[in-house]
Amino acid sequence: MTIQQLEYILAVDRFRHFGNAAEHCLVTQPTLSAMVQKLEEELGAKIFDRSTQPIQPTSIGFKIIEQARAVVEHASKVKEVVQEEGHSIKGVFRLAILPTIAPYLLPRFFPKLMEDYPDLDIRVTEMKTQDVLVALATGKVDAAILATVVTDKSLQAETLFYEQFLGYVARKEPIFKNEMIRSTDISGERLWLLDEGHCFRDQLMRFCQLETVKLHQAAYHLGSMETFMRIVEGGKGITFIPELASYQLSEEQKELVRPFAIPRPTREISIVTKTDFVRYSILNMIKESIRLSVPKEMLTLQKTQRVV
């Protein structure tokens, strides 16, 4: 049994297809199939049911794959320890980030990071919070940028900055004439919010004490923040944006922005890793790059703000 064989069965489990798994592992399909079959013969157990499409693990296969994932992850840690000893800033680093953070934060620091560290291959993936937590637990990502309190004891989080929620209000809305938004001014019928599962939505729903979002959410069920902003600009309803998004707006668009009344709802943006994480040279460099890229006042929680 070799680490390579274990990596092969993990690839087959991921893609549920020998050809795609072989392509991912940069080997021919016959080579990968032969190595998986050799492992099955050594173990005396079938790991995959090849009669199904897509291929499925057998009942014992699920248990073998679970152990293989743990072994491969621990083996990779050995290489990471060696790299970290030399304070290496190179290789592949997998970073997950929420879709409500990525468009506004990544452009501020990522291009310069790529230019300053050409030997570092940071692979960024946008995911919802629950998917991120699974990816961290299974070792599919090395770190994640989240906007939620982490309670899992196998994870550790460090605050990067604090970001206010801002209202984005159509000119035809009654509250457009107000300088600030109060939660009592908001009704579900006029709101455009993201689907359930986005912590950005969940945090706002709790703060504003909204039980349901009715008309608009039903009419436009699958939405993005940018889409909702365009609808508001077209004269319909209210949506919410994170503070960093406001720095990308034109002067005309900024006229639609309204802050909340004090205390202003704010989210805590953190970088999260597993507790056995070892690649701190890269992590610290990323943290420093992010903190230098955001306005200084966002680095601390203000007295007018409340984390939601």
C-alpha positions in Angstrom: 0.0 0.0 0.0 1.4 3.4 -1.0 0.4 7.0 -0.5 0.0 7.3 -4.2 -2.6 4.5 -4.3 -4.5 6.2 -1.5 -4.4 9.5 -3.5 -5.8 7.6 -6.5 -8.8 6.2 -4.7 -9.5 9.6 -3.2 -9.5 11.0 -6.8 -11.9 8.3 -8.0 -14.2 9.0 -5.0 -14.1 12.7 -5.8 -14.9 12.4 -9.6 -16.7 9.0 -9.5 -15.1 8.3 -12.9 -11.7 6.6 -13.5 -10.9 8.7 -16.6 -11.5 12.0 -14.9 -9.6 10.8 -11.8 -6.7 9.8 -13.9 -6.6 13.1 -15.7 -6.7 14.9 -12.3 -3.8 12.7 -11.1 -1.8 13.3 -14.4 -1.6 9.6 -15.2 -3.2 7.4 -17.8 -6.5 5.7 -17.0 -5.0 2.1 -17.3 -2.2 3.1 -14.8 -4.7 4.5 -12.3 -7.1 1.5 -12.7 -4.3 -1.0 -12.3 -3.0 0.7 -9.1 -6.5 0.8 -7.6 -7.1 -2.8 -8.5 -3.8 -3.8 -7.0 -4.7 -2.1 -3.7 -8.1 -3.9 -3.7 -6.3 -7.2 -4.2 -3.9 -6.4 -1.3 -6.8 -5.5 1.0 -9.0 -8.3 -0.2 -11.9 -6.0 -0.6 -13.6 -4.1 -3.4 -13.4 -0.4 -2.9 -15.6 0.7 -5.8 -18.7 -0.8 -7.5 -17.8 -0.4 -11.2 -21.2 -1.6 -12.3 -22.9 1.7 -11.4 -22.8 5.0 -13.3 -21.4 7.1 -11.8 -19.0 4.7 -10.0 -19.9 4.4 -6.3 -17.8 3.2 -3.3 -18.9 -0.1 -1.8 -20.0 -0.2 1.9 -16.5 -1.2 3.0 -15.1 1.2 0.4 -16.6 4.2 2.2 -14.7 3.2 5.4 -11.4 2.6 3.4 -11.7 6.0 1.7 -12.3 7.7 5.0 -9.1 6.3 6.4 -7.2 7.0 3.2 -8.2 10.7 3.5 -6.8 10.9 7.0 -3.6 9.1 6.0 -3.0 11.3 3.0 -3.8 14.5 5.0 -1.2 13.5 7.7 1.3 12.6 5.0 0.9 16.0 3.4 1.5 17.6 6.8 5.0 16.1 6.9 5.9 17.9 3.7 4.3 21.1 5.0 6.4 20.9 8.2 9.6 20.8 6.1 8.4 23.7 4.0 7.5 25.8 7.0 10.9 25.1 8.6 12.4 27.0 5.7 9.7 29.7 5.8 8.8 28.8 2.3 6.4 31.0 0.4 5.8 28.8 -2.6 3.7 25.8 -3.7 -0.1 25.4 -3.8 -2.2 27.1 -1.1 -6.0 26.5 -1.3 -8.1 29.3 0.0 -11.9 29.3 0.3 -13.9 32.6 0.6 -17.5 33.5 0.8 -19.2 34.9 -2.3 -20.3 37.9 -0.4 -16.7 38.8 0.4 -14.7 37.7 -2.6 -15.8 40.4 -5.2 -14.9 43.2 -2.9 -11.9 41.9 -1.0 -9.9 39.9 -3.5 -9.3 42.8 -6.0 -7.8 44.8 -3.1 -5.0 42.4 -2.3 -4.8 39.4 -4.6 -3.3 40.9 -7.8 -0.4 42.4 -5.8 0.1 39.1 -3.9 0.4 37.2 -7.2 3.0 39.7 -8.4 5.0 39.8 -5.2 5.1 36.0 -4.8 5.2 34.4 -8.3 6.2 30.9 -6.8 3.0 30.8 -4.7 0.0 29.2 -6.3 -3.0 30.4 -4.3 -6.1 28.6 -5.6 -9.3 30.5 -4.5 -12.7 28.9 -4.4 -16.0 30.7 -3.6 -18.2 28.6 -1.3 -21.1 29.1 1.2 -20.3 28.8 4.9 -21.4 25.3 5.4 -19.5 24.0 2.3 -16.4 25.9 3.6 -16.6 24.2 6.9 -16.8 20.8 5.3 -13.9 21.6 2.9 -11.7 22.6 5.9 -12.6 19.5 7.8 -11.8 17.2 4.9 -8.6 19.0 4.0 -9.8 20.2 0.6 -8.8 23.8 1.5 -6.0 25.1 3.7 -7.7 28.2 5.0 -10.9 30.1 4.6 -12.1 33.7 4.9 -15.5 33.6 6.7 -18.0 36.0 8.3 -19.3 33.8 11.0 -18.4 32.7 14.6 -16.5 29.4 14.5 -17.5 27.0 17.3 -15.9 23.8 16.0 -13.0 23.0 18.4 -11.0 21.5 15.5 -10.8 25.0 13.9 -9.2 28.2 14.8 -10.0 31.7 13.7 -8.3 35.1 13.7 -10.1 38.4 13.0 -9.0 40.2 9.9 -11.4 43.2 10.0 -14.9 44.4 10.8 -17.4 45.4 8.0 -20.6 47.2 8.3 -23.8 46.3 6.5 -25.2 49.2 4.4 -28.6 49.8 2.9 -28.9 50.2 -0.9 -32.2 52.0 -1.5 -34.1 52.8 -4.7 -34.9 56.5 -5.2 -38.7 55.6 -5.3 -38.6 54.0 -1.8 -40.1 56.0 1.1 -37.0 55.6 3.2 -34.7 57.0 0.5 -35.3 60.5 2.0 -34.0 59.3 5.4 -30.3 59.7 6.2 -30.2 56.4 8.1 -32.1 53.1 8.0 -33.8 51.7 11.1 -34.8 48.0 11.2 -38.4 49.1 11.8 -38.4 50.9 8.5 -37.9 47.6 6.6 -40.6 45.3 5.4 -40.0 42.0 3.7 -42.2 42.9 0.7 -39.6 45.5 -0.5 -36.5 43.5 0.2 -34.1 41.8 -2.2 -32.1 39.2 -0.2 -29.8 36.3 -1.0 -31.0 32.7 -0.8 -30.9 30.9 2.5 -27.5 29.5 3.4 -25.7 32.8 2.9 -24.6 34.1 6.4 -24.9 37.6 5.0 -28.6 37.1 4.7 -29.0 35.2 8.0 -27.2 37.9 9.9 -29.4 40.6 8.5 -32.6 38.7 9.1 -31.7 38.3 12.7 -30.7 41.9 13.2 -33.8 43.3 11.4 -36.0 40.6 13.1 -37.6 39.6 9.7 -39.3 36.2 9.8 -39.9 35.9 6.1 -39.1 37.7 2.9 -42.2 37.4 0.7 -42.8 39.0 -2.6 -39.4 39.9 -4.1 -37.7 36.7 -2.9 -40.5 34.6 -4.4 -40.3 36.5 -7.7 -36.5 36.3 -7.9 -35.4 33.3 -5.9 -31.9 32.8 -7.2 -30.1 36.1 -6.8 -26.7 37.6 -6.5 -25.8 40.8 -4.6 -24.7 42.5 -7.8 -28.0 41.6 -9.5 -30.0 43.0 -6.7 -28.0 46.2 -6.8 -28.8 46.7 -10.5 -32.5 46.2 -9.7 -32.4 48.8 -7.0 -30.6 51.2 -9.4 -33.5 50.5 -11.8 -35.9 52.0 -9.2 -37.3 48.9 -7.3 -36.9 48.0 -3.6 -34.1 47.7 -1.1 -31.1 45.5 -0.8 -28.0 45.4 1.4 -24.3 45.5 0.6 -21.1 45.0 2.6 -19.0 48.1 3.4 -16.2 47.2 1.0 -18.6 47.2 -1.8 -19.3 50.9 -1.3 -15.7 51.7 -2.3 -16.4 50.4 -5.8 -19.4 52.6 -6.4 -19.6 55.6 -8.6 -20.7 58.9 -7.1 -24.2 58.4 -8.5 -24.4 54.9 -7.0 -23.2 56.2 -3.6 -26.3 58.4 -3.5 -28.3 55.2 -2.9 -26.3 54.1 0.1 -27.8 54.5 3.5 -26.0 53.5 6.8 -28.0 51.9 9.6 -28.9 53.8 12.7 -26.6 53.1 15.7 -25.9 50.4 16.7 -24.9 49.6 13.1 -24.9 45.9 12.2 -21.4 44.7 11.5 -19.9 41.4 10.5 -16.5 40.1 11.7 -14.3 38.8 8.9 -11.9 36.1 10.0 -9.4 33.7 8.5 -10.0 30.2 9.6 -7.7 27.1 9.6 -7.6 23.7 11.3 -5.9 23.6 14.7 -3.1 21.4 13.3 -2.3 23.9 10.5 1.4 24.4 10.0 1.9 26.7 7.0 2.0 29.9 9.0 4.6 31.7 6.8 2.1 31.8 4.0 -0.9 32.4 6.3 0.7 35.4 8.0 1.7 36.9 4.7 -1.9 36.6 3.5 -3.3 38.1 6.7 -0.9 41.1 6.5 -1.7 41.7 2.8 -5.4 41.7 3.6 -5.1 44.1 6.6 -3.0 46.5 4.6 -5.6 46.5 1.8 -8.6 47.6 3.8 -9.3 51.0 5.3 -7.6 51.4 8.7 -10.9 52.1 10.5 -12.2 48.7 9.6 -9.4 46.9 11.5 -11.1 47.5 14.9 -14.7 47.3 16.0 -16.1 50.8 16.5 -18.3 51.9 19.4 -21.1 52.6 16.9 -21.1 49.0 15.6 -22.5 45.8 16.8 -21.4 42.4 15.5 -24.4 40.3 14.3 
